[in-house]
Amino acid sequence: MKQKYVCPKCGSTNYETDEIRTAGGNFSKLFNIQNKKFFAVSCTKCYYTELYKGTTGKLGNILDFFTN
């Protein structure tokens, strides 16, 4: 069963989602490999945002290395 989003700050049920990738660790910062993935859920009324950690695949990390 899919849960309906309710903003914990203002109670609104309207939201936007986005994906964020960041570098983690010295090696990945040195080579600009964004191997950390997060999902952001932002309330469209008060802009409160929550981040949820995602998983990245090895193929995506390799492609990121060659495309940067």
Stockholm file with secondary structure:
# STOCKHOLM 1.0

chainA/1-68         MKQKYVCPKCGSTNYETDEIRTAGGNFSKLFNIQNKKFFAVSCTKCYYTELYKGTTGKLGNILDFFTN
#=GR chainA/1-68 SS CCCCCCCTTTCCCCEEEEEEEECCSHHHHHTTCCCEEEEEEEETTTCCEEEEECCCCHHHHHHHHHHC
#=GC SS_cons        CCCCCCCTTTCCCCEEEEEEEECCSHHHHHTTCCCEEEEEEEETTTCCEEEEECCCCHHHHHHHHHHC
//
